[in-house]
Amino acid sequence: MENYPNLASQKSTYIVKQLKDFREGRRQDPIMNNMAASLDDVTIKSIAEYYSGQTSK
């Protein structure tokens, strides 16, 4: 989808940082701030590992 970033093969450290930044309000987006607000560090790491292991289409 054109409006959403492709996270496949993205480095897990990048995804972790971005999700934590959304959760803590250091990065602003109304949808992502709300989605990340309830994520704990373990869940964020799991999400990051999942997407970093996917291949781009």
C-alpha positions as CSV (number, residue, x, y, z in Angstrom):
1,M,0.0,0.0,0.0
2,E,1.3,3.4,-1.0
3,N,0.3,5.2,2.3
4,Y,2.1,2.8,4.6
5,P,5.8,2.1,4.9
6,N,7.2,-1.3,4.0
7,L,8.8,-2.7,7.1
8,A,9.9,-6.0,5.6
9,S,13.7,-6.4,5.8
10,Q,14.0,-3.2,7.8
11,K,16.7,-3.5,10.6
12,S,15.1,-4.5,13.9
13,T,17.0,-1.8,15.7
14,Y,15.4,0.9,13.5
15,I,11.9,-0.5,14.1
16,V,12.4,-0.7,17.8
17,K,13.6,2.9,18.0
18,Q,10.7,4.2,15.9
19,L,8.1,2.3,17.9
20,K,9.6,3.5,21.2
21,D,9.7,7.1,19.8
22,F,6.0,6.9,18.9
23,R,5.2,5.4,22.3
24,E,7.1,8.1,24.2
25,G,5.8,10.9,22.0
26,R,9.2,11.8,20.6
27,R,7.8,11.1,17.1
28,Q,4.3,12.3,16.3
29,D,1.6,10.6,14.3
30,P,-2.0,10.3,15.7
31,I,-2.5,6.7,14.6
32,M,1.0,5.4,15.5
33,N,1.1,7.2,18.9
34,N,-2.1,5.5,19.9
35,M,-1.1,2.1,18.5
36,A,2.3,2.2,20.2
37,A,1.1,3.6,23.5
38,S,0.2,0.1,24.9
39,L,3.2,-1.7,23.6
40,D,5.8,-2.9,26.2
41,D,9.5,-3.4,25.3
42,V,9.2,-7.2,24.8
43,T,6.3,-6.7,22.4
44,I,8.1,-4.0,20.5
45,K,11.2,-6.3,20.1
46,S,9.0,-9.1,18.9
47,I,7.3,-6.9,16.3
48,A,10.7,-5.6,15.1
49,E,12.2,-9.1,14.8
50,Y,9.1,-10.3,12.9
51,Y,9.2,-7.5,10.3
52,S,13.0,-7.6,10.0
53,G,12.8,-11.3,9.1
54,Q,10.3,-10.7,6.3
55,T,11.3,-10.2,2.6
56,S,10.3,-7.2,0.6
57,K,7.8,-7.8,-2.2
